Amino acid sequence: MKAIGYKQAGAINALDSFILLDVEKPKLKEHDILVQVKGISVNPVDVKVRASMSPESGVKIIGYDASGIVAEVGSAVTQYKIGDEVFYAGDITRQGTNAEYHVVDERIVGRKPKSLDFPEAAGLPLTSITAWEILFDSLKISEGGGAGESILIVGGAGGVGSILIQLAKKLTQLTVIASASRPDSIEWVKKMGADYVVNHRNSLSEQVKELGLQPKYVASLNATDQHFNTIVDLIKPRGHIALIDDPANLNINIIKPKALSFSWEFMFTRSMFNTDDINAQYHLLNRVSELIDDGTLVSTVTNNLGNLSVENLKEAHRIQETGTVIGKNVLGGFE
């Protein structure tokens, strides 16, 4: 099968930052399904891995989000059959989705939304899982809960922020404050449903206080090291901070006087460690699919860059590295 990978981590503008490969179809384990890939998307984690993680030997195929058609099933598979249309975010410890076919554990796979084509569906899984786990697992907000409280989402216009705003507005009673800094990103977070927008290039603390709100919850999706002191200043005592980025240094001691809770969200944890509740992502994605199809949630895809090719994948990574992506960029499968 065709695939796109790399032999050495480095800059996207290097001639061999991605190369076209001819590799064997992957072999299935008992819970695996083989998916003919019809759509993928690019996330910040794709860029991070490509730029910093060289394969120990041979080549590395990355890519995590995918949608496609089940082509083969493992001996213990019960949730899918050949011909089913699926979408999922994969497993960071296995070869990725930038290929004609991809193997994934059925327990982290959902049924593709019927109302979306394959590339658009591929823009949802990783960000939806991340946002869902932040809201309901990390922050422990119940569906329909949160009345009288507010959440601040720092970095609201990106892929995770775009779906987190929607989930908080549609499935809880939280007041949603989202940060954005450019006219186009401000308009986007309003479109996603944010009640209020603040500019993270100015004082978040002052802006939030001017709204007359003191968030009990903060989801910090980027630049946490830049905003951490401010977040601690503005959050309610006994509030909860969740983050997904990798700040180099955080003075965690400053959260003690307010008795704050603090947690990282990493959506690959369940698949990496084969947790007892790994099947939660199957149920989660199926719920997201239903919410898309009934119009409760809307697609966060803003750009389809064409079919999967070395050139188009490089361009998707180049755009992602600018730090200005609104929503999600996607590609179709190989022609």
Backbone as numpy.savetxt, mean C-alpha at the origin, in Angstrom:
# Nx Ny Nz CAx CAy CAz Cx Cy Cz
8.95 -18.26 -19.19 8.11 -17.06 -19.19 8.98 -15.82 -19.19
8.39 -14.70 -19.60 9.09 -13.42 -19.54 8.95 -12.82 -18.15
10.00 -12.13 -17.74 9.98 -11.40 -16.48 10.95 -10.24 -16.59
10.84 -9.30 -15.66 11.76 -8.16 -15.60 12.39 -8.16 -14.22
13.72 -8.09 -14.17 14.41 -8.10 -12.90 15.70 -7.31 -12.97
16.57 -7.54 -12.00 17.86 -6.86 -11.99 18.89 -7.73 -11.28
20.17 -7.46 -11.58 21.25 -8.22 -10.99 21.94 -7.49 -9.85
21.83 -6.16 -9.85 22.52 -5.37 -8.83 21.68 -4.14 -8.50
21.53 -3.87 -7.23 20.77 -2.69 -6.80 21.48 -1.43 -7.26
20.70 -0.39 -7.50 21.31 0.87 -7.91 20.28 1.86 -8.42
20.79 2.89 -9.09 19.95 3.98 -9.56 19.09 3.54 -10.73
17.91 4.11 -10.85 17.00 3.73 -11.91 17.51 4.14 -13.29
18.36 5.16 -13.36 18.87 5.61 -14.66 20.05 4.78 -15.17
20.49 3.78 -14.39 21.53 2.87 -14.88 20.98 2.04 -16.04
21.82 1.71 -17.00 21.36 0.99 -18.19 20.72 -0.35 -17.83
21.26 -1.03 -16.81 20.76 -2.35 -16.44 19.97 -2.32 -15.13
19.34 -1.17 -14.83 18.54 -1.11 -13.61 17.39 -2.11 -13.66
16.89 -2.38 -14.86 15.97 -3.48 -15.11 16.38 -4.17 -16.41
16.25 -5.49 -16.45 16.56 -6.25 -17.66 15.45 -7.26 -17.93
15.24 -7.54 -19.21 14.24 -8.53 -19.60 14.82 -9.92 -19.42
14.05 -10.82 -18.83 14.52 -12.16 -18.50 13.64 -13.21 -19.14
14.23 -14.37 -19.36 13.48 -15.57 -19.76 13.73 -16.60 -18.68
12.73 -16.87 -17.84 12.91 -17.72 -16.68 11.83 -18.80 -16.66
12.06 -19.84 -15.86 11.07 -20.89 -15.71 9.89 -20.40 -14.87
8.72 -20.93 -15.19 7.57 -20.65 -14.34 7.86 -21.15 -12.93
7.45 -20.39 -11.91 7.71 -20.84 -10.54 6.89 -22.07 -10.18
7.44 -22.83 -9.25 6.77 -24.04 -8.77 5.83 -23.70 -7.61
4.75 -24.44 -7.48 3.74 -24.17 -6.47 3.98 -24.97 -5.20
3.75 -24.32 -4.03 3.61 -25.03 -2.76 2.13 -25.35 -2.57
1.79 -26.06 -1.53 0.43 -26.60 -1.40 -0.65 -25.53 -1.33
-0.35 -24.37 -0.72 -1.36 -23.32 -0.59 -1.27 -22.28 -1.72
-0.40 -22.51 -2.70 -0.14 -21.52 -3.75 -1.12 -21.62 -4.91
-1.30 -20.47 -5.56 -1.94 -20.43 -6.87 -0.96 -19.78 -7.85
-1.02 -20.23 -9.10 -0.23 -19.62 -10.16 -1.15 -18.64 -10.89
-0.72 -17.39 -10.97 -1.54 -16.33 -11.55 -0.91 -15.83 -12.84
-1.70 -15.80 -13.91 -1.28 -15.11 -15.13 -1.48 -13.62 -14.88
-0.39 -12.88 -14.82 -0.43 -11.47 -14.39 -0.97 -10.59 -15.52
-2.01 -9.82 -15.18 -2.65 -8.93 -16.15 -2.52 -7.46 -15.77
-2.03 -7.20 -14.58 -1.85 -5.82 -14.13 -0.95 -5.78 -12.92
-0.15 -4.72 -12.80 0.71 -4.51 -11.63 0.66 -3.03 -11.26
1.16 -2.71 -10.08 1.38 -1.30 -9.74 2.74 -1.16 -9.08
3.19 0.08 -8.97 4.48 0.38 -8.35 4.23 1.15 -7.06
4.90 0.71 -6.00 4.78 1.31 -4.67 6.15 1.80 -4.20
6.18 2.63 -3.15 7.48 3.03 -2.59 8.37 1.85 -2.22
7.78 0.74 -1.76 8.61 -0.42 -1.38 9.34 -0.99 -2.60
8.72 -0.95 -3.78 9.39 -1.43 -5.00 10.68 -0.64 -5.22
10.57 0.68 -5.10 11.72 1.56 -5.33 12.80 1.31 -4.28
12.37 1.17 -3.03 13.32 0.97 -1.94 14.12 -0.33 -2.14
13.42 -1.41 -2.48 14.08 -2.70 -2.68 15.03 -2.64 -3.87
14.55 -2.11 -4.99 15.38 -2.06 -6.19 16.65 -1.23 -5.98
16.54 -0.16 -5.22 17.67 0.74 -5.03 18.68 0.22 -4.01
18.26 -0.68 -3.12 19.14 -1.01 -1.99 19.41 -2.49 -1.77
18.65 -3.38 -2.41 18.80 -4.81 -2.12 19.21 -5.59 -3.36
20.49 -5.95 -3.44 20.97 -6.79 -4.53 20.69 -8.25 -4.23
20.42 -9.06 -5.26 20.23 -10.50 -5.01 21.53 -11.14 -4.55
21.42 -12.15 -3.70 22.61 -12.86 -3.24 23.29 -13.58 -4.41
22.49 -14.01 -5.37 23.03 -14.60 -6.59 21.95 -14.52 -7.66
22.36 -14.55 -8.91 21.39 -14.53 -10.00 20.69 -13.20 -10.13
19.37 -13.24 -10.32 18.60 -12.01 -10.54 17.46 -11.93 -9.53
17.00 -10.72 -9.31 15.88 -10.49 -8.40 14.72 -9.90 -9.20
13.56 -10.51 -9.06 12.34 -10.01 -9.67 11.50 -9.42 -8.56
11.18 -8.13 -8.68 10.37 -7.49 -7.65 8.98 -7.20 -8.19
8.21 -6.42 -7.46 6.82 -6.17 -7.79 5.95 -6.91 -6.80
4.97 -6.22 -6.24 4.16 -6.82 -5.17 2.68 -6.79 -5.52
2.15 -5.64 -5.88 0.76 -5.59 -6.32 0.58 -6.30 -7.65
-0.53 -7.03 -7.78 -0.84 -7.68 -9.05 -2.33 -8.01 -9.11
-2.80 -8.14 -10.33 -4.12 -8.73 -10.60 -3.95 -9.66 -11.79
-4.81 -10.67 -11.87 -4.68 -11.60 -12.98 -5.66 -12.74 -12.87
-5.36 -13.81 -13.60 -6.25 -14.95 -13.73 -5.55 -16.20 -13.19
-6.23 -16.95 -12.35 -5.65 -18.17 -11.79 -5.44 -19.19 -12.91
-4.19 -19.65 -13.04 -3.84 -20.61 -14.10 -3.58 -22.01 -13.58
-3.28 -22.12 -12.27 -2.98 -23.42 -11.68 -3.17 -23.29 -10.17
-3.50 -24.39 -9.49 -3.70 -24.33 -8.04 -2.91 -25.44 -7.36
-2.46 -25.15 -6.14 -1.73 -26.13 -5.34 -2.66 -27.16 -4.73
-2.06 -28.18 -4.13 -2.82 -29.33 -3.64 -3.75 -29.00 -2.48
-3.45 -27.94 -1.71 -4.28 -27.61 -0.55 -5.16 -26.39 -0.78
-5.21 -25.91 -1.99 -5.99 -24.71 -2.29 -7.49 -25.03 -2.24
-8.23 -24.18 -1.52 -9.68 -24.37 -1.39 -10.49 -23.14 -1.79
-9.82 -21.99 -1.87 -10.56 -20.74 -2.05 -10.65 -20.28 -3.50
-9.84 -20.86 -4.37 -9.81 -20.44 -5.77 -9.74 -21.64 -6.69
-10.16 -21.40 -7.93 -10.07 -22.43 -8.97 -9.52 -21.78 -10.23
-9.08 -22.59 -11.17 -8.55 -22.09 -12.44 -9.60 -21.22 -13.13
-9.17 -20.06 -13.60 -10.06 -19.13 -14.28 -10.55 -17.99 -13.42
-10.39 -18.09 -12.09 -10.82 -17.01 -11.20 -9.95 -15.76 -11.42
-10.58 -14.60 -11.31 -9.88 -13.32 -11.41 -9.57 -12.82 -10.01
-8.30 -12.50 -9.75 -7.85 -12.19 -8.40 -6.98 -10.93 -8.37
-6.79 -10.41 -7.15 -5.83 -9.32 -6.93 -5.21 -9.49 -5.56
-3.98 -9.00 -5.40 -3.24 -9.27 -4.16 -1.97 -8.44 -4.12
-1.29 -8.46 -2.95 -0.05 -7.69 -2.77 1.18 -8.55 -2.57
1.07 -9.85 -2.64 2.25 -10.71 -2.66 2.99 -10.82 -1.34
4.20 -11.34 -1.45 5.03 -11.69 -0.30 6.44 -11.19 -0.60
6.97 -10.32 0.25 8.26 -9.67 -0.02 9.42 -10.66 0.02
9.21 -11.86 0.58 10.29 -12.84 0.66 10.37 -13.73 -0.58
9.44 -13.56 -1.54 9.42 -14.40 -2.74 9.64 -13.53 -3.97
9.89 -14.18 -5.11 10.04 -13.44 -6.35 8.74 -12.70 -6.66
8.88 -11.57 -7.36 7.78 -10.64 -7.48 6.91 -10.79 -8.71
6.06 -9.80 -8.90 4.97 -9.85 -9.87 5.32 -9.27 -11.23
6.53 -8.77 -11.41 6.91 -8.20 -12.70 7.27 -9.33 -13.67
6.27 -10.13 -14.00 6.47 -11.34 -14.77 5.16 -11.75 -15.43
5.26 -12.70 -16.37 4.04 -13.19 -17.02 3.19 -14.01 -16.06
3.86 -14.79 -15.20 3.15 -15.62 -14.22 3.78 -15.41 -12.85
2.96 -15.56 -11.83 3.44 -15.33 -10.47 2.75 -16.30 -9.52
3.51 -16.78 -8.55 2.98 -17.70 -7.54 2.76 -16.94 -6.24
1.59 -17.18 -5.63 1.25 -16.50 -4.38 0.39 -17.42 -3.53
0.51 -17.30 -2.22 -0.30 -18.06 -1.27 -1.74 -17.58 -1.37
-2.67 -18.49 -1.58 -4.08 -18.12 -1.76 -4.65 -17.37 -0.57
-4.05 -17.54 0.61 -4.60 -16.97 1.83 -4.38 -15.46 1.94
-3.58 -14.87 1.02 -3.39 -13.42 1.01 -3.92 -12.81 -0.31
-4.84 -13.52 -0.93 -5.36 -13.13 -2.25 -6.86 -12.86 -2.13
-7.33 -11.83 -2.85 -8.75 -11.53 -2.90 -9.29 -11.65 -4.31
-10.62 -11.66 -4.43 -11.27 -11.69 -5.73 -11.28 -10.28 -6.32
-10.83 -10.18 -7.57 -10.72 -8.87 -8.22 -12.08 -8.17 -8.27
-12.13 -6.86 -7.99 -13.39 -6.14 -8.18 -13.89 -6.28 -9.62
-15.14 -6.62 -9.77 -15.71 -6.81 -11.11 -15.79 -5.50 -11.89
-15.89 -4.39 -11.18 -16.08 -3.10 -11.83 -14.79 -2.46 -12.33
-13.64 -3.07 -12.03 -12.35 -2.51 -12.45 -11.67 -3.44 -13.45
-10.90 -2.85 -14.38 -10.08 -3.69 -15.25 -8.86 -4.16 -14.47
-8.06 -5.02 -15.08 -6.94 -5.62 -14.34 -5.91 -4.60 -13.87
-5.43 -3.68 -14.72 -4.44 -2.73 -14.21 -4.97 -1.87 -13.06
-6.21 -1.41 -13.18 -6.75 -0.56 -12.12 -6.92 -1.35 -10.82
-7.35 -2.59 -10.93 -7.47 -3.44 -9.74 -6.12 -3.64 -9.06
-5.05 -3.71 -9.86 -3.71 -3.92 -9.31 -3.22 -2.73 -8.48
-3.88 -1.60 -8.60 -3.48 -0.44 -7.83 -3.98 -0.43 -6.40
-4.78 -1.42 -6.02 -5.44 -1.38 -4.72 -4.86 -2.25 -3.60
-4.36 -3.45 -3.87 -4.13 -4.38 -2.75 -3.16 -3.90 -1.67
-1.95 -3.53 -2.02 -0.95 -3.21 -0.99 -1.40 -2.02 -0.15
-1.91 -0.99 -0.81 -2.33 0.19 -0.06 -3.59 -0.08 0.75
-4.51 -0.88 0.21 -5.73 -1.19 0.95 -5.43 -2.02 2.19
-4.56 -3.01 2.04 -4.19 -3.83 3.20 -3.52 -2.96 4.25
-2.58 -2.13 3.82 -1.85 -1.26 4.75 -2.81 -0.34 5.48
-3.69 0.33 4.73 -4.63 1.28 5.35 -5.59 0.57 6.29
-6.11 -0.58 5.86 -7.05 -1.33 6.69 -6.39 -1.76 7.99
-5.16 -2.29 7.90 -4.48 -2.76 9.10 -4.11 -1.60 10.02
-3.77 -0.44 9.46 -3.53 0.74 10.31 -4.78 1.07 11.11
-5.90 1.19 10.41 -7.13 1.68 11.02 -7.72 0.69 12.02
-7.81 -0.58 11.62 -8.55 -1.55 12.42 -7.67 -2.46 13.27
-6.42 -2.70 12.85 -5.52 -3.54 13.64 -4.63 -2.71 14.57
-3.92 -1.73 14.00 -2.99 -0.94 14.81 -3.72 0.03 15.73
-4.56 0.89 15.15 -5.26 1.90 15.95 -6.46 1.31 16.69
-6.87 0.11 16.30 -7.93 -0.63 16.99 -9.26 0.13 17.03
-9.55 0.81 15.94 -10.84 1.47 15.80 -11.82 0.44 15.24
-13.00 0.41 15.76 -14.00 -0.54 15.28 -14.80 0.07 14.14
-15.30 -0.77 13.25 -16.17 -0.26 12.20 -17.39 0.39 12.84
-17.70 1.59 12.38 -18.80 2.35 12.97 -18.41 3.11 14.21
-17.16 2.93 14.68 -16.69 3.58 15.89 -15.98 4.90 15.60
-15.44 5.48 16.66 -14.69 6.72 16.52 -15.50 7.98 16.66
-16.76 7.88 17.06 -17.60 9.07 17.19 -16.98 10.07 18.15
-16.94 11.34 17.74 -16.40 12.39 18.58 -14.89 12.51 18.55
-14.21 11.62 17.82 -12.75 11.65 17.74 -12.30 11.99 16.32
-11.03 12.34 16.19 -10.48 12.68 14.87 -9.17 11.94 14.64
-8.83 11.80 13.37 -7.57 11.19 12.95 -6.84 12.15 12.03
-5.54 12.31 12.25 -4.68 13.07 11.35 -3.89 12.09 10.50
-4.02 12.24 9.18 -3.28 11.39 8.24 -2.22 12.27 7.58
-0.96 12.02 7.94 0.15 12.82 7.40 0.62 12.17 6.10
0.49 12.89 5.00 0.81 12.35 3.68 -0.42 11.72 3.06
-1.51 12.48 2.99 -2.79 11.93 2.59 -2.98 11.67 1.12
-2.13 12.23 0.26 -2.36 12.12 -1.18 -1.71 10.91 -1.82
-0.86 10.20 -1.11 -0.22 9.02 -1.67 -1.17 7.83 -1.72
-0.64 6.68 -2.11 -1.48 5.51 -2.28 -2.16 5.07 -1.00
-1.41 4.95 0.10 -2.00 4.51 1.36 -2.95 5.57 1.90
-2.52 6.83 1.88 -3.37 7.90 2.38 -4.69 7.99 1.64
-4.65 7.78 0.33 -5.86 7.90 -0.49 -6.93 6.90 -0.08
-6.53 5.68 0.25 -7.51 4.67 0.65 -7.82 4.78 2.14
-6.85 5.20 2.95 -7.09 5.35 4.38 -8.12 6.44 4.65
-8.04 7.54 3.92 -9.06 8.60 4.07 -10.44 8.02 3.81
-10.58 7.25 2.73 -11.88 6.69 2.37 -12.39 5.71 3.43
-11.52 4.82 3.88 -11.94 3.84 4.88 -12.39 4.54 6.17
-11.63 5.55 6.60 -11.99 6.26 7.82 -13.32 6.99 7.66
-13.56 7.58 6.49 -14.81 8.33 6.27 -16.01 7.41 6.08
-15.81 6.31 5.39 -16.94 5.45 5.03 -17.27 4.40 6.08
-16.27 3.94 6.84 -16.50 2.82 7.74 -16.39 3.19 9.22
-16.04 4.44 9.54 -16.00 4.88 10.93 -16.69 6.24 11.03
-16.78 6.73 12.27 -17.36 8.06 12.50 -16.29 9.11 12.80
-15.04 8.78 12.50 -13.94 9.71 12.76 -14.04 10.95 11.87
-13.63 12.09 12.42 -13.35 13.27 11.62 -11.96 13.12 11.03
-11.82 13.32 9.72 -10.56 13.04 9.04 -9.86 14.34 8.66
-8.65 14.50 9.18 -7.76 15.60 8.81 -6.63 14.98 8.00
-6.40 15.45 6.80 -5.32 14.90 5.96 -4.36 16.01 5.58
-3.08 15.68 5.48 -2.11 16.68 5.08 -1.74 16.51 3.61
-1.56 17.65 2.94 -1.09 17.72 1.55 -0.49 19.10 1.37
0.34 19.27 0.33 1.07 20.54 0.26 0.97 21.26 -1.09
0.49 20.57 -2.13 0.40 21.20 -3.45 -1.06 21.35 -3.84
-1.38 22.29 -4.72 -2.79 22.45 -5.12 -3.42 21.17 -5.63
-2.68 20.40 -6.43 -3.28 19.17 -6.98 -3.45 18.10 -5.90
-2.50 17.99 -4.98 -2.64 16.98 -3.92 -3.70 17.40 -2.90
-3.85 18.69 -2.67 -4.90 19.18 -1.77 -6.28 18.84 -2.34
-6.45 19.09 -3.63 -7.73 18.76 -4.26 -8.00 17.26 -4.23
-6.92 16.46 -4.37 -7.09 15.01 -4.37 -7.59 14.51 -3.02
-6.98 14.97 -1.92 -7.41 14.47 -0.61 -8.82 14.94 -0.29
-9.21 16.10 -0.80 -10.61 16.52 -0.65 -11.52 15.57 -1.41
-11.10 15.19 -2.61 -11.89 14.26 -3.42 -12.02 12.91 -2.72
-10.97 12.48 -2.03 -11.01 11.21 -1.31 -11.93 11.27 -0.09
-12.27 12.48 0.34 -13.26 12.61 1.41 -12.78 13.26 2.69
-11.56 13.80 2.73 -11.06 14.41 3.97 -11.98 15.55 4.41
-12.25 15.64 5.71 -13.04 16.74 6.25 -12.25 18.04 6.26
-10.97 17.94 6.57 -10.09 19.10 6.62 -8.75 18.76 5.99
-8.10 19.75 5.40 -6.77 19.57 4.81 -5.82 20.55 5.46
-4.66 20.06 5.89 -3.60 20.92 6.43 -2.35 20.72 5.59
-1.50 21.72 5.59 -0.29 21.70 4.76 0.90 21.28 5.62
1.50 20.10 5.28 2.60 19.61 6.11 3.92 20.35 5.88
3.92 21.32 4.99 5.11 22.17 4.85 5.06 23.36 5.81
3.94 23.55 6.46 3.79 24.57 7.50 3.57 23.87 8.83
3.32 24.64 9.88 3.17 24.06 11.21 1.88 23.24 11.31
2.03 21.93 11.38 0.86 21.07 11.54 0.15 21.35 12.86
0.93 21.56 13.90 0.36 21.77 15.22 -0.55 23.00 15.23
-0.05 24.10 14.68 -0.85 25.33 14.66 -2.10 25.17 13.82
-1.95 24.52 12.65 -3.10 24.37 11.77 -4.19 23.49 12.37
-3.78 22.40 13.00 -4.76 21.49 13.60 -5.45 22.17 14.79
-4.67 22.89 15.58 -5.27 23.58 16.73 -6.24 24.66 16.28
-5.96 25.30 15.16 -6.87 26.32 14.62 -8.22 25.71 14.22
-8.22 24.41 13.90 -9.47 23.73 13.57 -10.31 23.44 14.80
-9.72 23.63 15.97 -10.42 23.32 17.21 -10.47 21.83 17.49
-9.53 21.09 16.92 -9.51 19.64 17.07 -8.22 19.18 17.73
-8.29 18.09 18.47 -7.11 17.43 19.03 -7.22 15.95 18.69
-6.54 15.50 17.64 -6.70 14.11 17.18 -6.29 13.11 18.26
-7.09 12.06 18.36 -6.70 10.94 19.22 -5.80 9.98 18.47
-5.87 10.01 17.14 -5.12 9.08 16.29 -4.33 9.84 15.25
-3.12 9.37 14.99 -2.29 9.91 13.91 -1.74 8.75 13.10
-1.91 8.80 11.78 -1.27 7.87 10.86 -0.21 8.65 10.10
1.04 8.39 10.39 2.15 9.09 9.74 2.69 8.21 8.62
2.49 8.66 7.38 2.77 7.82 6.22 4.08 8.16 5.54
4.65 9.29 5.85 5.99 9.63 5.34 6.57 10.76 6.20
7.90 10.92 6.11 8.61 12.00 6.80 8.30 12.05 8.30
8.15 10.87 8.91 7.82 10.85 10.33 8.88 11.54 11.17
10.15 11.38 10.80 11.21 12.00 11.59 11.10 13.52 11.58
10.57 14.10 10.50 10.41 15.55 10.42 9.24 16.05 11.27
8.22 15.23 11.40 6.98 15.69 12.03 6.73 15.10 13.42
7.62 14.25 13.89 7.31 13.48 15.11 7.07 14.39 16.32
7.93 15.37 16.55 7.75 16.25 17.70 6.42 16.98 17.62
6.08 17.43 16.42 4.81 18.13 16.24 3.62 17.21 16.49
3.72 15.96 15.99 2.64 14.99 16.20 2.42 14.75 17.69
3.50 14.60 18.43 3.40 14.36 19.88 2.79 15.58 20.57
3.10 16.76 20.07 2.55 17.99 20.65 1.04 18.10 20.44
0.56 17.73 19.27 -0.85 17.98 18.95 -1.81 16.84 19.29
-1.30 15.63 19.48 -2.18 14.48 19.71 -2.73 14.49 21.14
-3.90 13.89 21.31 -4.50 13.78 22.64 -3.68 12.88 23.56
-3.68 13.14 24.84 -3.11 12.17 25.79 -3.79 10.82 25.62
-3.03 9.77 25.76 -3.46 8.39 25.57 -3.93 8.13 24.14
-3.42 8.93 23.22 -3.68 8.70 21.81 -2.76 7.63 21.24
-2.85 7.42 19.93 -2.09 6.35 19.28 -1.51 6.87 17.97
-0.22 6.63 17.80 0.50 6.99 16.56 0.85 5.71 15.83
0.50 5.63 14.54 0.91 4.50 13.69 1.71 5.05 12.52
2.75 4.34 12.11 3.57 4.81 11.00 3.97 3.64 10.11
4.37 3.99 8.87 4.77 2.96 7.91 6.15 3.20 7.34
6.73 4.37 7.56 8.03 4.66 6.96 9.15 4.22 7.90
10.38 4.59 7.57 11.55 4.11 8.30 12.40 5.29 8.79
11.92 6.03 9.77 12.71 7.17 10.27 14.03 6.70 10.86
15.09 7.44 10.58 16.42 7.05 11.04 16.54 7.16 12.56
15.95 8.22 13.11 16.06 8.44 14.56 14.75 9.03 15.08
14.20 8.39 16.12 13.03 8.93 16.81 13.31 8.91 18.31
13.04 10.02 18.95 13.16 10.07 20.41 11.84 9.57 21.00
11.75 8.26 21.15 10.50 7.65 21.57 10.12 8.04 23.00
11.10 8.50 23.78 10.82 8.85 25.17 9.84 10.02 25.31
9.74 10.84 24.26 8.89 12.03 24.40 7.40 11.68 24.40
7.05 10.44 24.07 5.63 10.08 24.09 5.17 9.63 25.49
6.10 9.47 26.42 5.73 8.96 27.74 4.82 9.89 28.52
5.09 11.21 28.60 4.21 12.07 29.41 2.74 12.01 29.01
2.46 11.80 27.74 1.07 11.68 27.28 0.59 10.23 27.26
1.44 9.29 27.67 1.08 7.87 27.69 0.53 7.43 26.34
1.27 7.80 25.29 0.83 7.48 23.93 1.18 6.05 23.55
0.38 5.47 22.69 0.70 4.17 22.08 1.36 4.44 20.73
2.20 3.48 20.30 3.02 3.69 19.10 3.16 2.35 18.40
2.92 2.32 17.10 3.05 1.05 16.39 3.44 1.27 14.94
4.19 0.29 14.42 4.49 0.23 13.00 3.47 -0.67 12.31
3.12 -0.30 11.09 2.34 -1.18 10.23 3.23 -1.67 9.09
3.23 -2.98 8.86 3.99 -3.58 7.76 3.13 -4.69 7.19
2.55 -4.46 6.02 1.53 -5.39 5.53 2.09 -6.74 5.09
3.41 -6.87 4.99 4.01 -8.15 4.64 4.21 -9.07 5.84
3.95 -8.59 7.04 4.25 -9.39 8.23 3.53 -10.73 8.22
2.25 -10.73 7.89 1.49 -11.98 7.93 2.07 -13.02 6.99
2.45 -12.61 5.78 2.99 -13.58 4.83 4.43 -13.95 5.17
5.23 -13.01 5.66 6.62 -13.30 6.02 6.73 -14.37 7.10
5.82 -14.29 8.07 5.93 -15.16 9.25 4.82 -16.22 9.29
4.05 -16.32 8.20 2.98 -17.31 8.13 2.18 -17.32 9.43
1.69 -16.15 9.80 1.01 -15.99 11.08 -0.28 -16.81 11.13
-0.74 -17.05 12.33 -1.96 -17.83 12.51 -3.17 -17.21 11.81
-3.13 -15.87 11.68 -4.26 -15.18 11.06 -3.94 -14.72 9.63
-3.06 -15.44 8.94 -2.67 -15.04 7.59 -3.88 -14.89 6.67
-4.90 -15.69 6.89 -6.08 -15.66 6.02 -6.89 -14.37 6.18
-6.52 -13.53 7.16 -7.21 -12.25 7.35 -7.12 -11.38 6.11
-5.99 -11.49 5.39 -5.84 -10.65 4.20 -6.74 -11.12 3.05
-7.05 -12.40 3.00 -8.04 -12.92 2.05 -9.39 -12.26 2.31
-9.81 -12.26 3.55 -11.11 -11.67 3.90 -11.10 -10.16 3.71
-10.01 -9.52 4.09 -9.87 -8.07 3.95 -10.00 -7.64 2.49
-9.25 -8.30 1.60 -9.28 -7.92 0.19 -10.64 -8.20 -0.45
-11.29 -9.28 -0.05 -12.63 -9.54 -0.57 -13.61 -8.46 -0.11
-13.43 -7.98 1.10 -14.29 -6.89 1.58 -14.02 -5.61 0.78
-12.76 -5.30 0.55 -12.42 -4.12 -0.26 -13.02 -4.24 -1.66
-12.92 -5.44 -2.24 -13.49 -5.66 -3.57 -14.98 -5.37 -3.59
-15.69 -5.85 -2.57 -17.13 -5.59 -2.48 -17.41 -4.10 -2.32
-16.60 -3.41 -1.52 -16.81 -1.98 -1.28 -16.52 -1.15 -2.53
-15.58 -1.62 -3.36 -15.34 -0.97 -4.65 -16.54 -1.19 -5.57
-17.00 -2.41 -5.65 -18.09 -2.74 -6.58 -19.42 -2.10 -6.20
-19.64 -1.87 -4.89 -20.90 -1.23 -4.52 -20.80 0.29 -4.44
-19.62 0.84 -4.78 -19.45 2.28 -4.85 -19.09 2.95 -3.54
-18.91 2.17 -2.46 -18.53 2.77 -1.19 -17.12 3.35 -1.27
-16.21 2.61 -1.88 -14.84 3.07 -2.12 -14.65 3.33 -3.61
-13.72 4.23 -3.93 -13.41 4.51 -5.33 -11.95 4.20 -5.60
-11.64 3.91 -6.83 -10.26 3.62 -7.23 -9.35 4.80 -6.92
-8.12 4.50 -6.54 -7.13 5.54 -6.27 -6.09 5.65 -7.38
-6.32 4.94 -8.49 -5.38 4.97 -9.62 -5.52 6.29 -10.38
-4.39 6.91 -10.67 -4.39 8.17 -11.40 -3.67 8.09 -12.74
-2.93 6.99 -12.98 -2.13 6.94 -14.20 -1.85 5.49 -14.60
-2.19 5.14 -15.86 -1.83 3.84 -16.43 -0.71 4.09 -17.43
0.45 3.50 -17.16 1.65 3.77 -17.97 1.85 2.79 -19.11
0.84 1.96 -19.40 0.95 1.03 -20.52 1.27 -0.37 -20.06
1.58 -1.24 -21.01 1.88 -2.63 -20.68 3.26 -2.77 -20.04
3.46 -3.90 -19.39 4.73 -4.16 -18.71 5.85 -4.32 -19.72
6.86 -3.50 -19.59 8.09 -3.56 -20.39 9.20 -2.93 -19.57
10.43 -3.16 -19.96 11.56 -2.57 -19.24 11.43 -1.06 -19.21
11.12 -0.47 -20.36 11.04 0.99 -20.46 9.91 1.54 -19.59
8.74 0.92 -19.64 7.62 1.43 -18.87 7.80 1.23 -17.37
8.44 0.12 -17.00 8.68 -0.11 -15.58 9.71 0.89 -15.04
10.74 1.16 -15.84 11.71 2.18 -15.44 11.03 3.53 -15.23
10.14 3.88 -16.14 9.46 5.16 -16.04 8.59 5.20 -14.79
7.91 4.10 -14.47 7.09 4.05 -13.26 7.94 4.25 -12.01
9.13 3.64 -11.98 10.02 3.82 -10.84 10.56 5.24 -10.78
10.89 5.77 -11.94 11.41 7.15 -11.97 10.37 8.12 -11.40
9.12 7.96 -11.81 8.06 8.83 -11.32 7.86 8.64 -9.82
7.89 7.38 -9.36 7.70 7.11 -7.94 8.79 7.78 -7.11
10.00 7.82 -7.64 11.12 8.41 -6.90 11.03 9.92 -6.77
10.18 10.58 -7.56 10.05 12.03 -7.45 9.38 12.45 -6.14
8.65 11.52 -5.53 7.96 11.84 -4.30 6.71 12.68 -4.49
6.24 12.79 -5.73 5.08 13.64 -6.01 3.89 12.84 -6.54
3.95 11.51 -6.44 2.86 10.68 -6.97 1.59 10.91 -6.16
0.50 11.14 -6.86 -0.82 11.23 -6.25 -1.55 9.94 -6.57
-2.11 9.29 -5.55 -2.80 8.02 -5.80 -1.81 6.95 -6.23
-2.14 6.22 -7.29 -1.33 5.09 -7.72 -1.10 5.09 -9.22
0.13 4.65 -9.63 0.48 4.41 -11.01 0.45 2.90 -11.27
-0.12 2.51 -12.39 -0.25 1.08 -12.70 0.23 0.78 -14.11
0.44 -0.51 -14.38 0.76 -1.01 -15.73 -0.05 -2.27 -15.98
-0.27 -2.56 -17.26 -0.87 -3.83 -17.63 0.18 -4.93 -17.63
-0.22 -6.13 -17.99 0.73 -7.22 -18.08 1.55 -7.14 -19.36
2.39 -8.15 -19.58 3.14 -8.23 -20.84 2.17 -8.32 -22.01
2.55 -7.74 -23.14 1.73 -7.85 -24.35 1.75 -9.28 -24.85
